[in-house]
Every structure is written in structure tokens, then in C-alpha cells.
Amino acid sequence: AEHYAEAGRHDLAETELRAGLADDPDHPVLHALLAWSLLNLGKKDEACVEAKLALAGDADNRLALIVLAQASMDKGKHREAERLLLEGLHRD
């Protein structure tokens, strides 16, 4: 799925990631990668849900924070986006 996302084939990545989550529904990395693909497909609300699920399983997941920050930017919530990005930068 990751190679599909890197190649810009987020539709195929979404399909593979959903299949992976069917087998392991609590896998934070799969949720974060799905969030990224959904964001790139313009499915911002679904992306935020997946990003939050990723953070529930791994509070330090930077990709999930980036997805939430980008979605906030897209909604004009610049201060929220800045807060999320700074939070991600300060994680070890």
C-alpha cells in the first residue's frame, strides 16, 4: 500500500489499507497511512477519523498529526494547524 501512495495511487492504497485494517483493526500505522491516502483523495472528514484512530493507538504518530494539520489548513483553521505541527515537531 505504501508504494501505491508514494506513486500517487491513493485509490489503490486505500483498498489495500482497508483490507489490512480488516485483519488488524487497531494498527496505528495502517490508520495513519489510510488517513494520508484519504486526505490525498479529498476525503478530509474520513482522513481525520483515521488520523484520530492512529493517534489513539500511537500518540506520537507524526503522519497522523500532519494529516490533521493539513485538514485544519484546508478548513481555514490555521492556528489549529500550527498547533498540531508544533506538537509533532516536539515529539521524540
Salt bridges, closest charged atoms under 4 A:
ASP11 OD2 - ARG9 NH2 3.05
GLU14 OE2 - ARG18 NE 3.02
GLU14 OE1 - LYS43 NZ 3.18
ASP45 OD1 - LYS75 NZ 3.78
GLU46 OE1 - ARG18 NH2 3.00
GLU50 OE1 - HIS31 ND1 2.45
ASP60 OD1 - ARG91 NH1 3.25
ASP74 OD2 - LYS44 NZ 3.90
GLU80 OE2 - ARG83 NH2 2.71
GLU87 OE1 - ARG83 NH1 2.85
GLU87 OE2 - ARG91 NH2 2.17
